[in-house]
Amino acid sequence: MKYIVVTGGVLSGLGKGVVAASIGRILKDRGLNVIPIKIDGYVNVDPGTMNPYEHGEVYVLDDGAETDLDLGHYERFLNINLTRDSSITTGMIYKSVIEKERRGDYLGKTVQIIPHVTNEIKERIKNVSADIVLIEVGGTIGDMESMVFIEALRQMSIEENNKFLFVHLAYVPVISSGEEKTKPAQRSVKELQSMGVQPDIIIARCQKELTDDARRKIALFCNVKESDVLSDPDLKEIYELPIVLNRQNIGGIITKKMRLERTPPYTFHWEHYIERMKDYKRQVDIAVVGKYTELEDAYLSIKEAFKHAGMYNSCNVNLEWVGSDDGNA
């Protein structure tokens, strides 16, 4: 069992979940069993009671667990059904630690962040068994909420020697002159390094394909090989990302670094799906009435389900979002 950790830097909302799901898809098509875990730093036990405008969609798993919408991406990309073991929050961890302290499990010792909270995190992660456990750390590197999780993962990477690989997704803005500025990405990697973690692969989230000069600069100042700096440009559809990363040989890079069995990659039908999305023969307009329609992420699974149905039928589905509080609804 080996572990791949996906972190994000500079700002939130870069698409770590889609990157993690894409990596999982690529590795699954190399014959590996991949199970993802999403870590969220909020103190809520789960997002079930959170306002959709705060959090977006609450994604419900088969076992009834109320989780982050990224688990929906995982299930759709990997075509698997996940369990509550794939969702970890700060609230869950602290709730469990406090319950253990009340039961006397710690034998009267002073309960501390290290080792008690970090050990609880490690135990939760080890509950999941697969060839590759893919861990996405929510939020941004440097956030107070995620520090304890990074520390737990740092400890695990030492304890589980040669079984960890860290992927860091960092934002590279493009200024008005068209130049890509790598300094924010460099600073986010320095922040991660200061926490004892050296990323093995850096993925630059940018409006366009990363230039060779920007790639060289990131590699030089972030202590990685140039071939380990990859590009995540703006795409029309998130389902194009596995193809983009596969063309940059991320599967081969991970296989080599983690000393995985070198099985030839299975040619999945992903490109065929994307081509079908570009070859719509007709359009259907559908109105979706809901309470939180101002934020489309509140109904992400519905949106994606219509998109998949349209893809299957070579039909562009145009969704019109209508607020249920609207008098004209």
Summary of the structure (lengths in Angstrom):
residues: 329
radius of gyration: 20.6
end to end distance: 51.8
largest distance: 68.9
contacts: 1028
relative contact order: 0.16
helix: 44%
strand: 20%
